[in-house]
Amino acid sequence: MTSQNIPKATAKRLPIYYRYLNMLSDAGKKRVSSNELADAVKVDSATIRRDFSYFGALGKRGYGYDVENLLEFFKKTLNQDKLTNVALIGVGNLGHALLNFNFHKSNNVRINAAFDINEEITGTIQSGVPIYPMEDMKEQLKIQQIEIVILTVPANVAQGVTNDLIEVGVKGILNFTPLRISVPESVLVQNVDLTNELQTLIYFLDLEKQS
């Protein structure tokens, strides 16, 4: 993604815009207005225009946005014009589900290596991905020059594994564990707490029922 300093909320919306623009392109649509985008991605048009304004003049008043130009711009902004290899640390139930998900089909992201302590699966290939024992993790991450990992290990070992990842130069961690791992400022962490998200959804549904 671009190094330009943009709000995190905007950055999180960019992949949503990119996916929808891909759909428009596949459908043969040549241009789109901010109102049309707003209806599709459920983000108000003023927010979309503000998000896009961080990157300069991407559209024209009265014309809207050229789909192919906008798609190409976000492709470069989100580094979708190159394949990014990541590693999966922990191949339990969630890890297996992530292996089966075809990241690179639309996002140019590929799980290139996975690591686990389970001797029944280490040394095998699962969904096209080689599974290595944990003791090989640091060496393989260095050899394969992988800087981004998906962390799905048990919470009680998450920080220890994170320390090893930092030691070998990992720069980004998608953390699926409930533990809020500690990292230096040079390492970016995106926390994905499925339980918390579900509980939040239930909370708001209960509020709706009470109103």
N, C-alpha and C positions, 0 to 999 in steps of 0.2 A: 504494500500500500504506500501511497505517497507519504513523504516525510513532512508535508505541510501540516502545520498545527491546526487541526480541526477538532471540534467537540466530539467526545466519545459517542454521544447519541447519534450524531451524523454518521460517524464511521460505521456504526452498527447497522445503519439503514442502507449503506451502499451496496452490500451483497443482495439485498432485497430488490433494489432498483435493477441491479445487473441481471438477476434471474428473470425479471419480468421483461426487460428489454430483449433478452434472448428469445423469449416466447413471442414477442412482437415481430422480431426479425424472422423467426421461423414461419410465422403466419404471413410474411410478405408485407407487413405494414411499414410505410416509409417515414411517417412522422407521428408524433404524439404530443398532446398538450399536457400541462401540469395537472389539469383537472382530470384528464383520462388516467394519468398515472395515479392520482390520488384515489380515484374510485377503485383501481385495481389492487393497489398495495395497502389501502386503508391508512394512508398518511395524508393529512390535509395538504392542499396545494400550496399554501403559504410556506409550510415547512419544507416541502420539496424544493420550491424556488430558493429558499434560504440555504438548504443543503447544497444545491448546485452552485449557488453564488460563491461559495468558498473556493471554487475551481475556475472562476472567471465566467465569461459570457459563453454559456453552452447552448443557449437557445435564442430565438428572436421573437420579439413581441408581435403577436398576430399570426405567427407561423408555428410556434411551438418548438419542439426538439426533433432534429433529424435522428431517427432511430439508429441507423448504422454508425453515424459519427459519435453519438452518445455511447453506443455499445463499445465502440473501439476505444473511446476515452476511458471508460470504466474498466475495460479489459486491462489496459495498461496500469491504471491507478491501483487496481486490486491484484496486480501481478498475475492476471489470468492468461497472459501471453507466454507463460513458461510453466513447466511442471515443477511443483514443489513436493519433495519427498519428506514424509514425516515418519515417526516411529510410534508404535503403540506399546505402552508399558503396562502389562497386566492383561492376560487373555482369559478372563473369566466370562461370565454370561454377557456382561455389557461389552467386554472386549471382543468377543466373538461376533456380536451384533454389529459393531463398528467395522470389523473386518469384512463382513458381508455387504456393507454399504458401499456402493460404487462411487466413492468421492470424485475420482478424476473424470467421470463421465461428463459432468457439467462444470466442475470447479477447478480442474487442473491440479488437484491435490491427490497424492497417492500415498497410502501406507506402504512403505518400502521394507519395513522390518518390524517384528514384534518380539517381545521378551516376556518370559514367564518362568515361574519356579516349578511348574508341573512337568515332570519328566515324561509323562505320557504324550505330551504334545511338542515338547522341545525337540528340535531336530526334524520336525515335519513341516509341511507346507499347508497352510490353512487359507482357503479362498485366494490362493495365488501368492500368499505372503509367507516367507520363511519365519519360523518361530525359533528364537535363540534362547538359551538359558540365561538367567539374569547375570551370571558371572561374566558373560560375554558382552554385556550391554555397553560398558564404557568403551571397550575396544571397537565394537561394531559402529557405534555412533561416530567415533573419530574416523574410521575407515570410510564410512559411507557419507561423511560430512553432513550429517543430519542435525539441524539446529532447532527443529520444532518437534515436540512430542505430545502425545495424548496420554494422560495419566489416569489409569483405571485400577490402581492397586488398592488393597485394603488401607483404611485410614491410619492404622497403627504403624504402617511402614512408609507412608507417603512422604514424610519429611526426610527420612533417610535416603529414599530413592531420589528425591529432589536434590539433595546435597550432592549425590553422585552425578546427576544430570548437569548441575551447575559446574561441577569440576571439569567436565569434558566440553564445556562451551555451549550448552544448549541455551538458546536465546528466547524461546517461547514455549509455554506449557498450557495446554488445554486441560484443565484440572476437573475431572469428574468425581473426585473424592470429596467427602463432606468436610475434610480438613482444609483450613485456610493456610496453605503452605507459605513459609517464609523464604523470600528470595531477595537478592540484591536488586538495586534499582535498574541495573542493566538487563534484567530478565523480565519479560512480560508474562503475566498469568491471566488467563481467562477462566473464571470459575463457572462450571455448569453443575448446579445442584438440582437434580431432577426432583428430589423429595420436596425441597423448598418451593420449587415452581408449582408442583402439584398442590401443596398445602395452600399456597397463595391463591391458586385457582379455586379451590374448595371454599376458602374464606370469602372471596368475592361472590361466588355463587350463593352462599348462605346469606350474604348481605342483600342480594337481589330478592331472595325468597322472603326476607323480612320486610322489604320495602313495599 
